[in-house]
Amino acid sequence: MNNTKVNSIKYLARKVNYNGKIIGPCVVEIHEDGSVDCEPFSKETANTIYYNGIIIVCDRGVVLS
């Protein structure tokens, strides 16, 4: 998350499915414009919501079944 944008929400998830690759624990930052940054968890950060589950991140238009 090198280019932190002002309007975003951060989640710390136990696992993240990022375009089919399972990683975790991981910090997922969702920006107002719909872009998503995902990086391995390394330290506690302010205003990060803990999610005790799996977050699925995929390209726009992908239909999950």
C-alpha contacts under 8 A as a table, 3 or more apart, distances in Angstrom:
res1	aa1	res2	aa2	distance
1	M	4	T	5.96
1	M	29	E	7.81
1	M	37	D	5.95
1	M	38	C	7.26
1	M	39	E	7.13
5	K	8	S	6.46
5	K	31	H	6.88
7	N	31	H	5.99
7	N	32	E	5.56
8	S	29	E	6.42
8	S	30	I	5.39
8	S	31	H	4.17
8	S	32	E	5.76
9	I	29	E	5.56
9	I	30	I	5.30
9	I	31	H	6.57
9	I	48	T	7.37
10	K	27	V	6.67
10	K	28	V	5.63
10	K	29	E	4.31
10	K	30	I	6.44
10	K	47	N	7.05
10	K	48	T	4.85
10	K	49	I	6.14
11	Y	27	V	5.55
11	Y	28	V	5.17
11	Y	29	E	6.37
11	Y	48	T	5.33
11	Y	49	I	4.65
11	Y	50	Y	5.70
11	Y	51	Y	6.41
12	L	25	P	7.10
12	L	26	C	5.71
12	L	27	V	4.47
12	L	28	V	6.41
12	L	41	F	7.39
12	L	48	T	6.41
12	L	49	I	6.03
12	L	50	Y	4.79
12	L	51	Y	5.92
13	A	16	V	6.55
13	A	24	G	6.99
13	A	25	P	5.72
13	A	26	C	5.50
13	A	27	V	6.38
13	A	28	V	7.52
13	A	50	Y	6.16
13	A	51	Y	4.86
13	A	52	N	6.05
13	A	53	G	6.20
13	A	54	I	6.39
13	A	55	I	6.72
14	R	24	G	5.48
14	R	25	P	4.46
14	R	26	C	6.61
14	R	51	Y	7.03
14	R	52	N	5.92
14	R	53	G	5.78
14	R	54	I	6.42
15	K	22	I	6.69
15	K	23	I	5.66
15	K	24	G	4.24
15	K	25	P	5.34
15	K	26	C	6.53
15	K	53	G	6.46
15	K	54	I	4.78
15	K	55	I	6.64
16	V	21	K	7.89
16	V	22	I	5.61
16	V	23	I	5.28
16	V	24	G	5.84
16	V	25	P	7.40
16	V	26	C	6.55
16	V	54	I	5.29
16	V	55	I	4.82
16	V	56	I	5.83
16	V	57	V	7.29
17	N	20	G	5.56
17	N	21	K	5.37
17	N	22	I	4.50
17	N	23	I	6.49
17	N	54	I	7.01
17	N	55	I	6.24
17	N	56	I	4.68
17	N	57	V	6.01
18	Y	21	K	5.13
18	Y	22	I	6.34
18	Y	23	I	7.39
18	Y	38	C	7.96
18	Y	56	I	6.16
18	Y	57	V	4.82
18	Y	58	C	6.14
19	N	56	I	7.79
19	N	57	V	6.05
19	N	58	C	4.74
19	N	59	D	7.04
20	G	58	C	7.77
23	I	26	C	6.76
23	I	40	P	7.54
24	G	40	P	6.45
24	G	41	F	7.39
25	P	40	P	6.20
25	P	41	F	5.58
26	C	38	C	6.82
26	C	39	E	5.68
26	C	40	P	4.33
26	C	41	F	4.57
27	V	38	C	5.75
27	V	39	E	5.50
27	V	40	P	6.13
27	V	41	F	5.55
28	V	36	V	6.93
28	V	37	D	5.77
28	V	38	C	4.54
28	V	39	E	6.74
29	E	36	V	5.64
29	E	37	D	5.10
29	E	38	C	6.38
30	I	34	G	6.50
30	I	35	S	6.12
30	I	36	V	4.66
30	I	37	D	6.66
31	H	34	G	5.36
31	H	35	S	5.38
31	H	36	V	6.17
32	E	35	S	7.39
36	V	57	V	7.93
45	T	48	T	6.13
51	Y	54	I	7.73
58	C	62	V	6.59
59	D	62	V	5.92
